[in-house]
Amino acid sequence: MTDPAVTVTIKLLDREFLVGCQPDERAGLLAAVEHLNGKMREIKQAARSPGYDRIAVLAALDITHELLMLQRSQRTLSSHAGEQISMLRRKLEAALAAPLE
């Protein structure tokens, strides 16, 4: 049985929101809030006078772009690692199949 959801008060650009989450997800939620709030503050400082909604959308786009770039990089690294493992396996099989001298 899962624990009942808890309500967490979060603050983004000095606006408070109530968000429900599982107790074991609270730390992750707070880390995400801290990251999002930081992005929103960066955007707010760089802009002349954007509204809250615009700041939130720009922050969401920025974070989404970062995520997609990390995912692409991860896929590239995984593919490269898979190729390296295949090469090592072929070399090992060839070495094991070679007659002993």
HELIX and SHEET records of a PDB file:
HELIX    1   1 PRO A   23  GLU A   25  5                                   3    
HELIX    2   2 ARG A   26  ALA A   46  1                                  21    
HELIX    3   3 TYR A   52  ALA A   97  1                                  46    
SHEET    1   A 2 VAL A   6  LEU A  12  0                                        
SHEET    2   A 2 ARG A  15  CYS A  21 -1                                        
END                                                                             
